[in-house]
Amino acid sequence: MSRTPVDPTTTPAWQALTAHHEAMTPDLREWFAADPQRAQRFTRTVGDLHVDLSKNLISDETLGLLLELAEQVGLAERIEAMLSGEHINVTEDRAVLHTALRRPAGATPPLVVDGQDVDTDVQGVLDKVYAFAEQVRSGAWTGVTGKPVATVVNIGIGGSDLGPVMAYEALKPFVQEGLEVRFVSNIDPTDIAETVADLDPATTLFIVASKTFTTLETLTNARLARAWLWRRLAEAGAIEDTDEARAEAVAKHFVAVSTALDKVAAFGIDPSNAFGFWDWVGGRYSMDSAIGTSLAIAIGPDAFGQLLAGFHAVDEHLRHVPFARNVPVLMGLLNVWYVNFWGAHTHAVLPYDQHLHRFPAYLQQLTMESNGKSVRWDGSPATTQTGEVFWGEPGTNGQHAFYQLIHQGTRMIPADFIAMAHPAHPLVDVDAPGRPDVHELFLSNFFAQTKALAFGKTADEVRAEGTAAAIVPARVFSGNRPTTSIMAPALTPSVLGQLVALYEHITFVQGIVWGIDSFDQWGVELGKKLALEIAPAVAGDRDALTAQDPSTRGLIDFYLTHRRASPDADD
Ligand code: F6P
């Protein structure tokens, strides 16, 4: 593997793309009119996902040049390097093997990395997670009073929260009746306080999920949860006020997921109630590792297995399908096209599926923690713009909030629209004229939005509606606003796995073009360290306060004045 990233801006393809962009006058109306096959020619399939790229600002030449760029930056070699376990996470000297988490049992040839049989390790943990999930689901796992678990509370943050919560919300119809999973992530005490307030400790199981088991938020919340458990069980007369009784309560009501099993034991959780994973799984790439234990309990091993199979199908696609038909490669290259040649700063992801309401939040960590970098993997400065801002909300809510800017703002915002053919709840509006199927109304909005963004509305069309001349400009839609439409038959566990893997690999492709290490996250460290340094000042230490800069000191002063002035407010 080459240690020096190719500078994409020096490649012939980059020069050609620059000239191509300068010469391009996008006209999707004209392009579609001139080429009746355009939709078909630019539609691709990956697994169950139907991906229509035709409303992007592309021609055959554009795709050809982007594919040349992929070749000239060595994308194929880098994909192979990742999948085979090379240490492509250079700054942490680690392999990047989230794809190994979803290899089917018995896959051949076996994956051996750094002398370790990865397949056997993965299967061993998965079996343990599945056995535990079955115990909880069947009621065989009981709390200290002998009652089965009704509520699982996952305590974790970042990748130890966003993936499981997103998937739990997405797969609600697959959750076993009588089981609920809640998620606590924020160190804002409101989060844990309100999440457990109405829970019965006797039927609550906490999963402390932390790759490092050092994360301030998670360990603080885990301690708060433990204190809550002990207090509430004691109040109910369920445990004695002894160390032994408290230890037994932890053993029955706490399990952990981590790569640091020694730290799990130090917290008081029996290592036999801990599920491991490995440093080659990045936090934001970990929802299909043991970090997904809460999800595996909720939807069960069969559905979790289907989720993994969905991921794997897209991994195979990435590895084997020629780039011209390779969806993650094409979508990653399109993102590069918009960021580097069209100057796009952001990218919207707009799921027309209420169950995917946390998908944009999940993608924010995946994409921005991965590609928000200014240096390349060899430490040299990035040679072009890197990670764009990913954001979004489910449709149609977004339509009534920010779509105005996507339709008529001065900035280009490429957008991915995602929808399922089958609704989770096939409701008919029986009291409305024509008794419309509500999912059809919903999807009509999806189709309408991508159409409006692509084809717009001309001044002539606006005038033809009898609009007063002075108002015409405000009612014109420029069109030529790029979108990708992704559809699948239904939001099954497999389809969810496919969607997530698709975006994982899109992110990877972009990182390779830019020559960055998409798997480290040094940018989150400074703030964490400063928070610990500032904490004494916030707690009232005058010397620590004096050591702060004037702005920070002023803010802490404001806090101290108001918090200390009304101590009763805390009661
Ligand atoms: O602070 C960022 C981060 O390191 C993420 O990359 C990670 O997903 C999150 O914190 C949580 O880390 P952990 O799982 O080790 O608690």
Residues whose N, C-alpha, C, O or C-beta is under 5 A from the ligand:
A	BS01	F6P	I157 G158 G159 S160 A209 S210 K211 T212 F213 T215 T218 G283 R284 Q521 V524
